[in-house]
Amino acid sequence: MPREAFIDTMVQKKEGFIRTGIDKLDRLLEGGIPGGFTVVLLGSPGSSTEILVKQIATSGNVTYITTEETKQEILDTINRFKWPVPDIDFVDISEKYYSNVLLGEQKRVSIYEQRSKLKLKELIEIGSTAMPSTATASEDFLAILSNRTKNIPEKKIIIINSLDFFLSQYNQEEVLRTVYAIKVNNLKNKGALLIVMTKGVHGDLFERKMEGLADAVLELDVIQKGSSFERYLSVKKMRNYAKKIGIARYVIDDSGFVLEMIERIM
Amino acid sequence: MNQTDMRKKENMQRSWEDGPSREEPQLASWQESAFHAALGKLHTEHGNLDSVMRTGEAFGRGLYAQRIKDKPDWTIKEWLKEIEQDVCKPLGTEFTFTKISHDVVTTFMNRNPLVQLSQERSAESLFNFGVMRGLFLSAFPQGELVMNKIKNEDHPELIFKTYASAKDKLERERLIRTFTFLKKEDGA
């Protein structure tokens, strides 16, 4: 195989592999994600990781756990790209979070908006002494994540977008234990578990632990070259499939995530 | 160089006036990377300041996991000592404590190297609040961090409470709403 080649060969459907629904990504992965694999998707802001996972979600047979955007926002993006809308099983933690915590607070804080001329100092002083109009009880989002990923049918794709939310609410060790439990369930079901995480926030040690736990690591990066930006997807790790390790340049166009060129590392 | 001179030199190197520790440049660069990720999220995810606070909290919990030896029965004084030595000083962040009791600490931040990195003052304030909240709640899950008032120019007074009331638990959301409102007022 040449070291550098345009992706122009047909991807073959392979037994035990789960297709991502993005033809060229499946070609890069030489058939898709091996069944039972836990894949960590490390992305920098601006690398359009969220577009990639939404496109994968349209492949069908997906449980999508969303923490950053509501179900409706995801569906709006899917419609904007004119992707097919399959019956995605959404676990909308974002909606729960905003309705339980933030919207309950909105009523109380809206008074500030009527007092638009107040200074920061006054605003903060008033806010601190005002009594809340509603009491809110926070949910255990990690328990929701754990429960909703149990008893999932075989060969299903589970997308967690993103782990950042749980890492802001819980200690790293608690999150790691839950991810490990989901990984074990996924292994049993021979599905594909995709975990999205922002690069550079949680520390090298945690990233290394996640990379160690994962069967595959895909990294999305955006690099400024002069006045333009180039985006790269690297397959950094693929357990038992070393020859899949490589880098592909990609762009986001009207059809979504488009891989342009593959460079094999091994 | 005698021992006193050596100690002086060492203290100068550790002083907050010198900025982030040169012995641990990776720590300051981790903070910068997390802050840039927070700003990136602010620009790509509907301009929601909540994502900035969450990134700060995740970074604070990461700092705690990787820099502080966890223990189940922290006292607030022990926690402060650890945070000051192993997190604040190496990061070049300086706090002044105005009240320390067994369950409440009142402080305000004198210096923060992130100020030089961004013009987004709301984002920077919420990110810092998130970092301190993440560090604090990692040790005191029943507690809460409250921003009381601006003590002097640009330096908010922070109150760490080991046991939070229902009202205190709404502090985080109150701040997000307040800063979102201020950001709109500024036309940012």
Interface residues (C-beta under 8 A of the other chain):
Chain A: S44 P45 G46 E68 E69 V101 L102 E105 Q106 R108 V109 Y112 E113 S116 L120 K121 L123 I124 E125 G127 S128 M131 P132 A135 T136 S138 D164 F165 L167 S168 Q169 Y170 N171 Q172 E173 T198 K199 G200 V201 H202 G203 D204 L205 F206
Chain B: Q26 W30 S33 A34 H36 A37 A38 L39 G40 K41 H43 T44 E45 D50 S51 M53 R54 T55 E57 A58 F59 R61 G62 L63 Y64 A65 Q66 G130 G134 S138 V146 M147 N148 K149 I150 P156 A166 K167 K169 L170 E171 E173 R174 L175 I176 R177 T178 F181 L182 E185
